[in-house]
């Protein structure tokens, strides 16, 4: 009997369902044409991408690549153009080779329930993002106004800087409301506007830290770095949004008795802000996914609020500012998030006209 030779390359190329192989971290090493079409990628473009970042469960949490099971599971695939597609995923654990295999099926034509859950998750993520971004500036405004109210009731002048601080935070609050309505979609479309202006990153960051101290007086938060002299050309409002996300995230997972440290430093070509916490840390296998949309760590307590959109938005903002946002972390020891920005805005890159969105100088009290 003549032995039959099977051309597995042809089999994979003609398979109607997607087939994806990835290493132990979830990094894709192979994807067949059906998987590329399903996730809206060109031939070979999926290789090197993170499978957990491309696939989420209907509730919003990232797919756990390290919990492989052959049982089909409904999920949501994130396409390159920003749209999502309902899918079914079956994971096969690694055998003798150090990679697992996922079989992915398109459910968009036959199952509308996943799409309904997706819409609910997107709506909930928007509300979570709004609360996350607005919480930091609201409390200092209230604290400042209460201080002013008490001083006036006693017939005294408010403490120096109280009125200016309340004004600064109110202006920032108004700009945040405008930004939140469009930021997530604009980041995914690549159309996020920035308004570039010179400002001192050291002074700016110290003010943000002080605002958090006012908002959470029982939390230990420290600033380490120069008092001034770190000029940068960037968008101060976008930098403010990033710092809110990083500091709020650090405080959430640190506990009140553990210090959160914010460091600033600069060189001739770049500036850096590091936000360091002593919290629960991030498992090494999940650090590649920490900036993914809806990411929540496997060791995050179920009681912790949030849907995992803060760091996703922060990294999108950092990239739009021609910078980077990275993390170094160890479970049980804490995390350090580093925002690096160019000191000078790159020539020939697009910006929005300065307009009257409200510059940083408008909202800053004199020093």
ABEGO torsion letter per residue (X at the ends): XBBBBBBAAAAAAABABBBBBBBAAGBBABBBAAAAAAAGBBBGAABGBBAAAABBBAAGBBBBAABBBABBBBBBBBBAAGBBBBBBBBBBBBBABABBBBBBBBAAAABAAAAAAAAAAAAAAAAAAAAAAAAAAAAAAAAAAAAAAAAAAAGBBBBBGAAAAAAAAAAAAAAAAAAAAAAAAAAAAGABBBBBBBBBAAAAAAAAAAAAAAABAABBBBBBEBABGBBBBBBAAAAAAAAAAAAAAAAAAAEAABBBBBBBBBBAABBBBBBBBABAEBBAAAAAAAABBGBBBAABBAABBEAGAAAAAAAAAAAAAGBBBBBBBBBGAEBBBBBBBBABBBBGBBBBBAEAAEBAAAABBBX
